[in-house]
Amino acid sequence: MLSLRRATLLFAALGFMGVDNADAQQYVAPNYNNCVQLVDGGFGTIAIKNICTISISVTTIPFRGEGGGGQLDIRPGSSQGTGSTWKEKADAGGWDYYVCPRDYSPVDGNDRPISKPNTQFHCKKMF
């Protein structure tokens, strides 16, 4: 038979494990940039194709802060138009890509949404 003290310690330990597990599921490593491929979106525009087997969320940030930024959710094997032309992308100095599984968003080390290029990030579950 468990003593009250041992039962309390066991309950507390199980509770802590549950909290750690919930926090761990809230974030995933950003290992999805290899899922994107730029393709012709028609009429001189750019589309982003998802070449992986999971749905992804792609955030683009222009290097010069001029147009072309946005966020797209893309199913496996599908592509989504960015609305930007190849010239607009070049004029913006190119784009930085932040790719996460669908329902996750890229956040910086302070847990804020990515808003500038060359930012270290991880993917946070959006509830």
Kinemage of the C-alpha trace (Angstrom):
@kinemage 1
@onewidth
@group {chain A} dominant
@subgroup {mainchain}
@vectorlist {calphas} color= white
{ca met a 1} P 0.000 0.000 0.000
{ca leu a 2} L 1.315 3.464 -0.905
{ca ser a 3} L 1.762 5.938 1.858
{ca leu a 4} L 0.173 9.341 1.381
{ca arg a 5} L 3.604 10.905 0.981
{ca arg a 6} L 4.674 8.413 -1.719
{ca ala a 7} L 1.347 8.778 -3.517
{ca thr a 8} L 1.744 12.567 -3.503
{ca leu a 9} L 5.305 12.318 -4.847
{ca leu a 10} L 4.197 9.865 -7.548
{ca phe a 11} L 1.312 12.134 -8.567
{ca ala a 12} L 3.633 15.161 -8.658
{ca ala a 13} L 6.172 13.287 -10.797
{ca leu a 14} L 3.489 12.173 -13.244
{ca gly a 15} L 2.141 15.729 -13.378
{ca phe a 16} L 5.562 17.128 -14.240
{ca met a 17} L 6.006 14.546 -16.970
{ca gly a 18} L 2.684 15.606 -18.469
{ca val a 19} L 3.683 19.269 -18.521
{ca asp a 20} L 7.034 18.482 -20.130
{ca asn a 21} L 5.341 16.313 -22.726
{ca ala a 22} L 2.804 19.036 -23.585
{ca asp a 23} L 5.575 21.625 -23.968
{ca ala a 24} L 7.600 19.269 -26.153
{ca gln a 25} L 4.650 18.761 -28.496
{ca gln a 26} L 4.176 22.524 -28.871
{ca tyr a 27} L 7.444 22.916 -30.846
{ca val a 28} L 9.145 20.979 -33.632
{ca ala a 29} L 12.550 21.437 -35.221
{ca pro a 30} L 12.596 23.420 -38.477
{ca asn a 31} L 13.670 20.572 -40.745
{ca tyr a 32} L 11.327 21.221 -43.660
{ca asn a 33} L 13.041 23.752 -45.967
{ca asn a 34} L 13.927 20.888 -48.310
{ca cys a 35} L 10.156 20.483 -48.942
{ca val a 36} L 9.871 23.588 -51.136
{ca gln a 37} L 10.604 24.039 -54.803
{ca leu a 38} L 10.014 27.258 -56.743
{ca val a 39} L 8.005 26.695 -59.915
{ca asp a 40} L 6.351 28.788 -62.598
{ca gly a 41} L 3.008 30.069 -61.325
{ca gly a 42} L 1.885 31.295 -64.749
{ca phe a 43} L 1.840 34.822 -66.163
{ca gly a 44} L 5.406 35.414 -64.942
{ca thr a 45} L 4.597 34.698 -61.308
{ca ile a 46} L 6.224 32.349 -58.819
{ca ala a 47} L 4.558 29.396 -57.157
{ca ile a 48} L 5.937 27.264 -54.349
{ca lys a 49} L 5.558 23.507 -54.686
{ca asn a 50} L 5.493 21.130 -51.721
{ca ile a 51} L 7.607 18.111 -52.668
{ca cys a 52} L 7.202 16.353 -49.290
{ca thr a 53} L 4.547 13.939 -48.053
{ca ile a 54} L 3.121 16.205 -45.327
{ca ser a 55} L 1.227 19.497 -45.539
{ca ile a 56} L 3.457 22.485 -44.865
{ca ser a 57} L 3.193 26.158 -43.996
{ca val a 58} L 5.686 28.380 -45.842
{ca thr a 59} L 6.524 31.895 -44.693
{ca thr a 60} L 8.578 34.054 -47.064
{ca ile a 61} L 10.423 37.196 -45.987
{ca pro a 62} L 12.120 39.448 -48.574
{ca phe a 63} L 15.778 40.209 -47.866
{ca arg a 64} L 15.320 43.925 -48.561
{ca gly a 65} L 11.952 44.217 -46.863
{ca glu a 66} L 10.197 45.069 -50.128
{ca gly a 67} L 7.174 42.996 -51.123
{ca gly a 68} L 6.982 39.297 -51.720
{ca gly a 69} L 6.544 38.305 -48.093
{ca gly a 70} L 3.665 36.137 -47.061
{ca gln a 71} L 2.455 32.816 -45.746
{ca leu a 72} L 1.085 29.818 -47.673
{ca asp a 73} L -0.312 26.447 -46.594
{ca ile a 74} L 0.497 23.798 -49.190
{ca arg a 75} L -0.682 20.176 -49.382
{ca pro a 76} L 1.741 17.412 -50.434
{ca gly a 77} L 2.475 17.481 -54.163
{ca ser a 78} L 0.563 20.753 -54.649
{ca ser a 79} L 1.743 24.261 -55.392
{ca gln a 80} L 0.454 27.681 -54.370
{ca gly a 81} L 1.034 30.955 -56.175
{ca thr a 82} L 2.865 33.675 -54.289
{ca gly a 83} L 1.372 36.529 -56.275
{ca ser a 84} L 4.892 37.838 -56.908
{ca thr a 85} L 6.844 37.851 -60.142
{ca trp a 86} L 10.418 36.662 -60.610
{ca lys a 87} L 11.411 40.316 -61.111
{ca glu a 88} L 9.768 41.376 -57.828
{ca lys a 89} L 11.630 38.607 -56.032
{ca ala a 90} L 14.929 39.719 -57.595
{ca asp a 91} L 14.217 43.390 -56.771
{ca ala a 92} L 13.649 42.373 -53.122
{ca gly a 93} L 17.084 40.716 -53.034
{ca gly a 94} L 15.500 37.269 -52.883
{ca trp a 95} L 13.460 35.676 -50.117
{ca asp a 96} L 14.245 33.801 -46.960
{ca tyr a 97} L 12.013 30.756 -46.421
{ca tyr a 98} L 10.657 29.508 -43.098
{ca val a 99} L 8.963 26.138 -43.540
{ca cys a 100} L 7.007 24.285 -40.856
{ca pro a 101} L 4.434 21.524 -40.802
{ca arg a 102} L 0.858 22.753 -41.341
{ca asp a 103} L -0.682 24.206 -38.154
{ca tyr a 104} L 2.778 25.341 -37.003
{ca ser a 105} L 4.288 28.798 -37.481
{ca pro a 106} L 7.910 29.930 -37.416
{ca val a 107} L 8.845 31.854 -34.277
{ca asp a 108} L 12.127 33.376 -33.135
{ca gly a 109} L 13.989 32.675 -29.900
{ca asn a 110} L 11.650 35.039 -28.028
{ca asp a 111} L 8.582 33.137 -29.282
{ca arg a 112} L 7.579 35.988 -31.631
{ca pro a 113} L 6.518 35.489 -35.258
{ca ile a 114} L 9.356 35.763 -37.781
{ca ser a 115} L 9.426 39.248 -39.307
{ca lys a 116} L 12.918 39.640 -40.799
{ca pro a 117} L 15.269 37.475 -42.870
{ca asn a 118} L 18.195 35.450 -41.505
{ca thr a 119} L 16.406 34.680 -38.238
{ca gln a 120} L 17.029 31.522 -36.226
{ca phe a 121} L 13.637 29.866 -35.759
{ca his a 122} L 11.658 26.882 -34.605
{ca cys a 123} L 8.119 25.791 -35.425
{ca lys a 124} L 5.405 26.459 -32.846
{ca lys a 125} L 2.020 24.707 -32.798
{ca met a 126} L -0.823 27.120 -33.471
{ca phe a 127} L -3.945 26.181 -31.494
